[in-house]
Amino acid sequence: MEVSGSSDVMIINGNSHPELASLVASRLGVKLGGCTVAHKTNRETLVEIGDSVRGKDIYIIQTGTKDVNNNIMELLIMAYACKTSSAKNIVGVIPYLPYSKQCKMRKRGCIVSKLLAKMMCNSGLTHVITMDLHQKEIQGFFDCPVDNLRASPFLLQYIQESIPDYRNAVIVARNPGSANKATSYAERLRLGFAVIHGEQKEAESDMVDGRYSPPPPSIASRIMGVGVGVPQHPAKEKPPINIVGDVSGRIAIMVDDMIDDVQAFVTASEVLKERGAYKIYVMATHGLLSSDAPRLIEDSPIDEVVVTNTIPHELQKLQCHKIKTVDISVLLSEAIRRIHNKESMSYLFKNVTLED
């Protein structure tokens, strides 16, 4: 898998995931460009590009990690350095887009992913390649083309090849919000489907936003008359955690786009175990696995947590033998090759080939 006219292509990367950048470059047969990203004593980011980028197509591989704000600044400065050095095209390859969960208005906050999209476009990015956005609508925040790749073919292949007796499995949605993704997996594998309803932890959809705030008394009196007032919005009450569907004597496979704080997955796995599931797997595209996630997974009924290498998690794997990794560098390299050769990208959304 090589790009035509590789002399016009340069791949550079920041400090977020150098291993992934090396894998993508080796698959494309392109040498990584000379780019140094360092931090001064006051934590300012310093970028130096050692090779000429004039008239070239630059692909910047930078993902979101736990050091998310430094990752963003490195990406913005690298893109701006290429822009001011007369690069022809600057494509940001961002497997995990930071702040993608902050894509809705909450109280008197803001939609942070929209701000980030504007910053990226203003820094010089002319195209963005990302993977499994938290909400597909985030693509509309960008003023440049966005290709939202899918990791599901790789995870589906892992289920078919690495889970013995997967035909006896049931796909489980950890909450009603992830039901669409779980349904998609169940249909492709021709398996049963279950949903966990009721959570101990407050879900994102239950967060109070400004739309439910009643107006001041003076305004209410002008609109509705004295003594009537505005009806109070009834608070949601979570029912006891329950499973809609049969998991007794089955393999339970929970699917989601991201696994960060694992406590909710651990709680769900305990319920699945109580209901008779004899093996429990968790499949996710992005494995942030923050704080003490490895210890919680190790002590939980979960048998395996399968994530892709969009985010580096080697340290977490050393602490927990249950974490497995699926390599998706072939998908990123194929996307880069097709964009550079001006080929259609629709093939990657229909049937992803896993051949080199």
C-alpha positions as CSV (number, residue, x, y, z in Angstrom):
1,M,0.0,0.0,0.0
2,E,1.9,3.1,-1.3
3,V,0.9,6.5,-2.3
4,S,1.7,7.7,-5.9
5,G,4.0,10.7,-6.1
6,S,5.2,10.1,-2.5
7,S,7.7,12.9,-2.8
8,D,4.7,15.3,-2.6
9,V,3.5,13.7,0.7
10,M,4.8,14.4,4.1
11,I,3.6,12.8,7.4
12,I,4.4,14.5,10.6
13,N,3.3,13.9,14.1
14,G,3.2,15.4,17.6
15,N,3.8,13.7,20.9
16,S,0.4,12.2,21.4
17,H,0.9,8.8,19.6
18,P,4.2,8.4,17.8
19,E,3.7,4.6,17.5
20,L,0.6,5.0,15.4
21,A,2.3,7.6,13.2
22,S,5.1,5.2,12.6
23,L,2.7,2.4,11.7
24,V,0.8,4.6,9.2
25,A,4.0,5.9,7.6
26,S,5.4,2.4,7.2
27,R,2.2,1.1,5.6
28,L,2.3,3.9,3.1
29,G,6.0,3.5,2.4
30,V,6.7,7.1,3.4
31,K,9.3,8.3,5.8
32,L,8.1,10.4,8.7
33,G,9.0,14.1,8.2
34,G,11.4,15.9,10.5
35,C,9.2,17.7,13.1
36,T,10.3,18.4,16.6
37,V,7.6,19.3,19.2
38,A,8.9,20.4,22.6
39,H,7.8,22.3,25.6
40,K,9.6,25.3,27.2
41,T,10.1,25.6,30.9
42,N,6.8,27.6,31.2
43,R,5.0,24.8,29.2
44,E,4.7,26.8,26.0
45,T,4.7,24.5,22.9
46,L,7.6,24.9,20.5
47,V,7.4,23.4,17.0
48,E,10.2,23.1,14.5
49,I,9.8,21.5,11.1
50,G,13.1,20.4,9.7
51,D,12.1,19.6,6.1
52,S,10.6,21.8,3.4
53,V,6.8,21.6,3.2
54,R,6.4,24.1,0.3
55,G,3.8,22.8,-2.2
56,K,3.4,19.5,-0.4
57,D,0.4,17.6,1.0
58,I,1.0,17.5,4.8
59,Y,-0.7,14.9,7.0
60,I,-0.5,15.6,10.7
61,I,-1.2,12.6,12.9
62,Q,-2.3,13.7,16.3
63,T,-4.9,12.1,18.6
64,G,-6.4,13.1,21.9
65,T,-4.9,11.6,25.1
66,K,-5.1,12.4,28.8
67,D,-2.8,15.4,28.1
68,V,-5.6,16.7,25.9
69,N,-4.9,20.5,26.0
70,N,-1.2,20.0,25.0
71,N,-2.3,17.7,22.2
72,I,-4.6,20.4,20.8
73,M,-2.0,23.1,21.0
74,E,0.6,20.9,19.3
75,L,-1.8,20.2,16.5
76,L,-2.8,23.9,16.0
77,I,0.8,25.1,16.0
78,M,2.0,22.3,13.7
79,A,-0.8,23.2,11.2
80,Y,-0.1,26.9,11.4
81,A,3.6,26.3,10.9
82,C,2.8,24.4,7.7
83,K,0.3,27.0,6.6
84,T,2.8,29.8,6.9
85,S,5.5,27.7,5.1
86,S,3.3,27.5,2.0
87,A,2.1,23.9,2.3
88,K,-0.4,22.9,-0.4
89,N,-2.8,20.9,1.7
90,I,-2.8,20.3,5.5
91,V,-4.8,17.3,6.6
92,G,-5.3,16.6,10.3
93,V,-5.5,12.9,11.1
94,I,-7.1,12.9,14.5
95,P,-8.3,9.4,15.3
96,Y,-9.9,10.5,18.6
97,L,-11.2,14.1,18.4
98,P,-10.8,15.8,21.8
99,Y,-13.8,17.5,23.5
100,S,-16.2,15.5,21.2
101,K,-18.4,14.8,24.2
102,Q,-18.9,18.5,24.8
103,C,-21.1,18.9,21.6
104,K,-24.3,20.1,23.4
105,M,-25.3,23.2,25.3
106,R,-25.4,22.6,29.1
107,K,-26.7,25.3,31.4
108,R,-24.7,28.5,30.7
109,G,-21.7,26.7,29.2
110,C,-20.9,26.4,25.6
111,I,-20.5,23.9,22.7
112,V,-16.7,23.4,23.1
113,S,-16.4,21.0,20.1
114,K,-17.6,23.9,17.8
115,L,-14.9,26.2,19.2
116,L,-12.3,23.5,18.7
117,A,-13.5,23.0,15.1
118,K,-13.1,26.8,14.4
119,M,-9.6,26.8,15.9
120,M,-8.5,23.9,13.8
121,C,-9.8,25.4,10.5
122,N,-8.3,28.8,11.3
123,S,-4.9,27.2,12.1
124,G,-4.7,26.0,8.5
125,L,-6.3,22.5,8.4
126,T,-7.9,22.0,5.0
127,H,-9.3,18.5,5.7
128,V,-9.8,16.3,8.8
129,I,-9.8,12.5,9.2
130,T,-11.2,11.2,12.4
131,M,-12.8,8.0,13.7
132,D,-16.2,7.3,15.4
133,L,-17.2,10.7,16.5
134,H,-19.3,10.8,19.7
135,Q,-22.0,12.5,17.6
136,K,-21.9,12.5,13.8
137,E,-23.3,16.0,13.7
138,I,-20.0,17.3,14.9
139,Q,-18.8,17.2,11.3
140,G,-21.1,20.2,10.7
141,F,-19.0,22.3,13.0
142,F,-16.0,22.3,10.6
143,D,-15.6,24.6,7.7
144,C,-13.5,22.0,5.9
145,P,-14.3,18.4,4.7
146,V,-14.4,15.8,7.5
147,D,-14.1,12.0,7.0
148,N,-15.5,10.1,10.0
149,L,-14.1,6.6,9.6
150,R,-15.6,3.6,11.4
151,A,-13.7,1.1,13.5
152,S,-16.7,-1.4,13.7
153,P,-15.4,-3.7,10.9
154,F,-12.2,-4.4,13.0
155,L,-14.2,-5.0,16.2
156,L,-16.7,-7.2,14.3
157,Q,-13.8,-9.2,12.9
158,Y,-12.3,-9.6,16.4
159,I,-15.6,-10.9,17.7
160,Q,-15.9,-13.5,14.9
161,E,-12.2,-14.6,15.1
162,S,-11.3,-14.3,18.8
163,I,-14.4,-15.0,20.8
164,P,-15.1,-18.7,21.0
165,D,-18.8,-19.7,20.4
166,Y,-19.7,-16.1,19.6
167,R,-22.9,-17.4,18.1
168,N,-24.1,-17.8,21.6
169,A,-23.5,-14.1,22.4
170,V,-25.9,-11.3,22.9
171,I,-25.0,-7.6,22.1
172,V,-25.7,-5.4,25.1
173,A,-26.3,-1.6,25.1
174,R,-25.0,-0.2,28.4
175,N,-27.7,2.4,28.3
176,P,-30.5,3.4,26.0
177,G,-28.2,6.1,24.4
178,S,-25.9,3.4,22.9
179,A,-28.8,1.3,21.7
180,N,-28.3,2.3,18.0
181,K,-24.7,1.2,18.0
182,A,-25.5,-2.1,19.7
183,T,-28.4,-2.7,17.3
184,S,-26.0,-2.2,14.3
185,Y,-23.6,-4.8,15.8
186,A,-26.4,-7.3,16.5
187,E,-27.8,-7.0,12.9
188,R,-24.4,-7.5,11.3
189,L,-23.5,-10.5,13.5
190,R,-27.1,-11.8,13.4
191,L,-27.2,-12.0,17.2
192,G,-29.7,-11.1,19.9
193,F,-29.9,-7.7,21.5
194,A,-30.4,-6.4,25.1
195,V,-30.5,-3.0,26.8
196,I,-29.6,-2.1,30.3
197,H,-32.1,0.4,31.7
198,G,-31.7,2.5,34.8
199,E,-28.4,3.7,36.1
200,Q,-26.9,4.6,39.4
201,K,-24.8,7.3,37.8
202,E,-26.4,10.4,36.2
203,A,-26.4,10.0,32.4
204,E,-25.5,12.8,30.1
205,S,-29.1,13.1,28.9
206,D,-30.2,13.8,32.5
207,M,-28.0,16.8,33.0
208,V,-30.0,19.9,33.7
209,D,-29.6,22.6,31.0
210,G,-30.9,26.2,30.9
211,R,-34.0,25.3,28.9
212,Y,-35.8,24.1,32.1
213,S,-35.0,27.2,34.1
214,P,-38.2,29.1,35.0
215,P,-38.3,32.8,34.1
216,P,-38.1,35.5,36.8
217,P,-41.3,36.2,38.8
218,S,-41.8,39.6,37.2
219,I,-41.8,38.1,33.7
220,A,-44.0,35.2,34.7
221,S,-46.6,37.6,36.1
222,R,-46.7,39.6,32.9
223,I,-47.2,36.5,30.7
224,M,-49.5,34.3,32.7
225,G,-51.1,36.6,35.2
226,V,-50.5,36.9,39.0
227,G,-50.8,33.7,40.9
228,V,-50.6,31.3,37.9
229,G,-46.8,30.9,37.5
230,V,-44.9,28.5,35.4
231,P,-45.3,24.8,35.9
232,Q,-42.3,23.1,37.4
233,H,-40.5,20.7,35.2
234,P,-40.8,17.2,36.9
235,A,-37.4,15.7,37.8
236,K,-36.4,12.4,36.2
237,E,-36.3,9.4,38.6
238,K,-34.1,6.5,37.5
239,P,-35.7,3.2,38.0
240,P,-33.7,0.3,39.5
241,I,-31.1,-1.0,37.1
242,N,-32.7,-3.7,34.9
243,I,-32.0,-5.6,31.7
244,V,-34.4,-5.7,28.8
245,G,-33.6,-9.0,27.1
246,D,-32.3,-12.4,28.0
247,V,-28.6,-12.9,28.8
248,S,-28.9,-16.1,30.9
249,G,-26.3,-18.7,29.8
250,R,-25.1,-16.3,27.0
251,I,-21.9,-14.3,26.2
252,A,-22.6,-10.6,26.8
253,I,-20.8,-8.2,24.6
254,M,-21.2,-4.5,25.6
255,V,-20.4,-2.0,22.8
256,D,-19.7,1.7,23.0
257,D,-17.7,4.4,21.2
258,M,-15.5,5.2,24.2
259,I,-14.5,3.8,27.5
260,D,-13.0,6.3,29.9
261,D,-14.5,6.1,33.4
262,V,-15.1,2.4,33.7
263,Q,-17.3,2.4,36.8
264,A,-20.5,2.3,34.7
265,F,-19.2,-0.6,32.7
266,V,-18.2,-2.5,35.9
267,T,-21.7,-1.9,37.4
268,A,-23.3,-3.1,34.3
269,S,-21.1,-6.2,34.2
270,E,-22.1,-7.1,37.8
271,V,-25.8,-6.9,36.8
272,L,-25.1,-9.1,33.7
273,K,-23.3,-11.6,35.8
274,E,-26.2,-11.8,38.3
275,R,-28.6,-12.4,35.3
276,G,-26.6,-15.4,34.2
277,A,-24.1,-14.2,31.6
278,Y,-21.1,-16.5,31.8
279,K,-18.7,-14.3,29.8
280,I,-18.6,-10.5,29.5
281,Y,-16.8,-8.5,26.9
282,V,-16.5,-4.7,26.4
283,M,-15.8,-3.4,22.9
284,A,-15.0,0.3,22.3
285,T,-13.2,2.3,19.7
286,H,-11.4,4.8,22.0
287,G,-9.8,3.5,25.2
288,L,-9.0,6.5,27.4
289,L,-9.1,4.3,30.5
290,S,-8.5,7.1,32.9
291,S,-7.4,7.1,36.6
292,D,-7.7,3.7,38.2
293,A,-9.5,2.0,35.3
294,P,-7.0,-0.9,35.0
295,R,-7.5,-1.9,38.6
296,L,-11.3,-1.7,38.4
297,I,-11.4,-3.8,35.2
298,E,-9.0,-6.4,36.8
299,D,-11.3,-6.7,39.9
300,S,-14.6,-6.8,37.9
301,P,-16.5,-9.7,36.2
302,I,-15.4,-8.3,32.8
303,D,-13.4,-11.0,30.9
304,E,-12.0,-8.7,28.2
305,V,-11.9,-5.1,27.2
306,V,-11.2,-4.7,23.5
307,V,-10.2,-1.2,22.2
308,T,-8.4,0.1,19.1
309,N,-5.1,1.9,19.1
310,T,-6.6,5.3,18.4
311,I,-5.3,6.3,21.9
312,P,-2.1,4.9,23.4
313,H,-2.7,2.7,26.4
314,E,0.4,0.6,26.8
315,L,0.8,1.5,30.5
316,Q,-2.8,0.4,31.2
317,K,-2.2,-2.9,29.5
318,L,0.8,-3.6,31.8
319,Q,-1.5,-3.1,34.8
320,C,-4.4,-5.2,33.5
321,H,-4.1,-8.3,31.4
322,K,-7.8,-8.1,30.3
323,I,-7.2,-5.1,28.0
324,K,-6.7,-6.2,24.3
325,T,-5.8,-3.9,21.4
326,V,-7.0,-3.9,17.7
327,D,-4.7,-2.1,15.2
328,I,-6.6,0.3,12.9
329,S,-3.5,1.9,11.3
330,V,-4.4,0.1,8.0
331,L,-7.6,2.1,7.8
332,L,-5.9,5.5,8.4
333,S,-3.2,4.7,5.9
334,E,-5.8,3.7,3.3
335,A,-7.8,6.9,3.9
336,I,-4.6,8.9,3.4
337,R,-3.7,7.0,0.2
338,R,-7.2,7.6,-1.3
339,I,-7.3,11.3,-0.4
340,H,-3.9,11.9,-1.9
341,N,-4.7,9.9,-5.1
342,K,-8.1,11.6,-5.4
343,E,-10.0,8.3,-5.1
344,S,-13.4,7.8,-3.7
345,M,-13.7,7.5,0.1
346,S,-17.1,5.8,0.0
347,Y,-15.5,2.4,-0.2
348,L,-14.1,2.8,3.3
349,F,-17.6,3.3,4.7
350,K,-19.1,0.3,2.9
351,N,-16.6,-2.5,3.3
352,V,-13.3,-2.0,4.9
353,T,-10.5,-4.3,3.6
354,L,-8.2,-5.6,6.3
355,E,-5.4,-6.5,3.8
356,D,-2.2,-4.5,3.6
